[in-house]
Amino acid sequence: MTSDLKNKNLSIIENAVKALHERRFFAQYPENPMPDIYGETADKEGRERYKQHLNNKFTELVHDNAENWAGQEESPYEQQPLGIKYPYFSAETLVSRADEAFHQWRKVKPVDRAAILVESLERMKERFFEIAYATMHTTGQAYMMSFQASGPHAADRALEAIAAGYEEQTRFPENMEWEKPMGKYNLKLNKSWRAVPKGIGLVIGCSTFPTWNTVPGMYASLVTGNPVIVKPHPKAVLPIAIVVAEVQKVLVENGLSPYICQLGVDADDHLITKELAENPKVKLIDYTGGTEFGNYVESLPGKVTFTEKTGVNSIILDSVQDIGKVAQNLAFSLSLYSGQMCTAPQNFFVPASGVKVGEEMMPYDEVVKKLADAVTGLVNNPKAGPHILGAIQNPATSERVKEAASVKGKEVLSTCDFSNPMFENARTCTPVIYEVDATEKESFSRELFGPIALVIKTKDTDQSIELAKEMAMNYGAISCGAYTTDEETKEKIMDEMSLAGTPVSFNLTGGIYVNQNAAFSDFHVTGGNPAGNASFTNPEFVIKRFTWVGFREPVAG
């Protein structure tokens, strides 16, 4: 490659590395889709580009001899097929091409790899609006979330992985003259070290966040010298296909094989994930999705795995200053993207004696009513509801909401018909809330993915903490929210939940929610409980993708 890309993008890399250390707010890619940031016509052009993909072959990928064309996506808003077909290749072809490309990519210096990958993000930036519409009509996310999560937030998470990988590969000198005093003479050795990549990486995507959950592992493997096969969920391909296409274009422009980064789609009648995962040449696997398949991935011999699986996320209510603001915040967290986020709260632990509000106790029943009323008010707000709830990605999620009535508890809030003014055929349902006694652990010790909340009546806050910790340790948790005005209680929650490998957000009432994680500051998943074995982006997320190998010989003369 030329030095142009390195000169152009090195400052971005260095600023990202600095941000990793400082953990302050840092965003290379602005999250607001404003015309003065992205251009007056960016939204319109992005929407038109998205529409051009419909009922056509996706021909942007660089490849030879597609074995077939396949595509199964449908819009949760329109409940119609997108009609997009992607080039299909067998697992054997994908692995063979990746293996050949490996020996070219691994010899590119880490700084050059990082510069190439940052350039692909800069190209991705030009397509944020197109990716937003692609995300809307594959996942059911509302427009703003689709733009932010699949565009700038995903790009920042990818940049975070690039920065971490670059830093770890340049932590030590490439070579040095080593000298050991031996009395009358000194021993001298020339020593050098290489960061050697592990081999082919496989990234298995999910249907709800097809870029945000995919690009960290994808870019972490690429920056450390490993070729990558991106295997998207068959119902959410287009957003990440656009990203892979941009990576391939930059690779080819710099004289490198496009097979360093490939898109591997399922055939319409044949899933290829297991064939790829079990191939002995695949050494690294990143996975986002359900626990059962995640456990299978983790059990594969000879693989280094990075998983994010399901979790049972808790809210602990002890004492608050303003119950109205708390209820509004929690209602938003529960309703956001109809609860289809891995960080969405599910179990709300409330003491039987109620919650202290200011200097007075609010009875348990009133606390529950406050939460239910807040959800109802949000859902029925025509200016907010459709933009917060979005649509349901998978019909099975809608069925799960209906089946929630089977829990051993009392219905507090039932789902209602919800019409989206822009999409009359949108698949939607509103949050349901059920009261469950603390003794009915079977009801609340599993993830109920979707807009489902369980209010669990506990003896006291100590039991709430105990149960939240137990759920996290036994079944996994990715987030936890806690409300307390008492410092000793706060410290106890921090201590107990940290032992369960679960981050806690305390006393959120404003424009920040338990669902959200910020790149360069928040570690997403800890790897410390059954919800997943990895965390992006901590050093381990990149270090495990390569090994240090040293070479030495006596100094001549």
Secondary structure, 3 states (H helix, E strand, C coil): CCHHHHHHHHHHHHHHHHHHHHCCCCCCCCCCCCHHHHCCCHHHHHHHHHHHHCCCECCCCCCCCCCEEECCCECCCCCCECCCEEEECCHHHHHHHHHHHHHHHCCCCHHHHHHHHHHHHHHHHCCHHHHHHHHHHHHCCCHHHHHHHHCHHHHHHHHHHHHHHHHHHCCCCCEEEEEEECCCCEEEEEEEEEEEECCEEEEECCCCCCCCCCHHHHHHHHHCCCCEEEECCCCCCHHHHHHHHHHHHHHHHCCCCHHHEEECCCECCECCHHHHHHCCCEEEEEEECCHHHHHHHHHCCCCEEEEECCCCCEEEECEECCHHHHHHHHHHHHHHHHHCCCCCCCEEEEECCCEEECCEEECHHHHHHHHHHHHHHHHCCCCCHHHHHCCCCCHHHHHHHHHHHHCCEEEEECCCCCCCCCCCCCCCCCCEEEEEECCCHHHHCCCCCCCEEEEEEECCHHHHHHHHHHHHHHHCCCCEEEECCCHHHHHHHHHHHHHCCCCCEECCCCCCCCCCCCCCCCCECCCCECCECCCECCHHHHHCCEEEEEEEEECCC
